[in-house]
């Protein structure tokens, strides 16, 4: 399906990418294909940078995403996650999420000619067809509902259409993948109620960060397909955040989609030893910056720019590239076919990316790599966004 007539909006970006991405295997022109496909990124944390004075329409290379670079990268739908830390007091959760949602609505309202919130797949397609970017609102960490289903309904009314059930620490009703001593088996009875209520409301369930027992229980309960918005393949990188082949098969059986994360530490496990060593070496400096900016992610990120440069220098010896991202896509496609994988960058949420994929403007390079590996145009369209749109439509357009 040709989703948008205003494809010229992407042309200048792709010219910048290199004039260049010539027709490759099978006669497919990756430039043209990327322009014409609906490209969806299932996860970013850019809302954490949207403080007072922030302008999403201005290029700001202290982060990985803004409207100019989304256009250059040909990204049509971006999922903005409102993340709250695991130590957030329950009585502060809703106010904290509402502030982030306020920021997102303020930015999309201010730049309504370039970006607009979508609540359904049909709305997303209409926004993209009008030449704008579709903004998909999400919550990262089910702690945000503060153990109250009324808060889930509140977020739904504000436009939230997926929720990541947990983050890096378990909470009262869901166990995290990072939890080595879980207090219960995946989900509590209340957690099961959350799953059912999300199904009823038409909110997509995101199982990234959830522990194995929680994932299994969700898949046993849900009547809708799920997503893993920003996860990779455990067989290629044995990190607790990544999905085993059995989990990938179960998500495919459910009809769900896995958004491949671009973080180097989830793509290649060797990176984590380097990162741990560097962070230990500069622990005092990092602790000082953390203390200076405890609640300002954007300012903290800017203050740590020097650290990210050091990590990038160390990373170069590992040869983590765009090809590494596509290796993870390949694994899923070979295991369960092309209908259950997408892209979930985690831009503005992590600190190291593959060579050549350092911000959202570089997304066309993934299409080039897929073409180079012999993927068909139909399957590339699915991976770039079609698979997610199928789930979006099934869960939210009824």
Secondary structure as UniProt FT lines:
FT   HELIX           8..16
FT   TURN            17..18
FT   HELIX           25..27
FT   HELIX           30..36
FT   STRAND          40..44
FT   HELIX           46..49
FT   TURN            52..53
FT   TURN            56..57
FT   TURN            61..62
FT   HELIX           67..72
FT   TURN            73..74
FT   STRAND          77..83
FT   TURN            86..87
FT   HELIX           90..110
FT   TURN            111..114
FT   STRAND          115..117
FT   HELIX           121..129
FT   TURN            130..131
FT   STRAND          133..140
FT   HELIX           142..145
FT   TURN            146..147
FT   HELIX           149..157
FT   TURN            158..159
FT   STRAND          160..164
FT   TURN            177..178
FT   HELIX           189..201
FT   STRAND          204..206
FT   TURN            208..209
FT   HELIX           212..221
FT   STRAND          227..231
FT   TURN            234..236
FT   TURN            240..241
FT   HELIX           245..254
FT   STRAND          257..260
FT   HELIX           264..267
FT   HELIX           270..281
FT   HELIX           283..292
FT   TURN            293..295
FT   HELIX           297..303
FT   HELIX           305..315
FT   HELIX           316..318
FT   HELIX           322..336
FT   HELIX           338..340
FT   STRAND          341..343
FT   TURN            348..349
FT   HELIX           360..362
FT   HELIX           364..372
FT   TURN            373..374
FT   HELIX           377..381
FT   HELIX           382..386
FT   HELIX           387..396
//
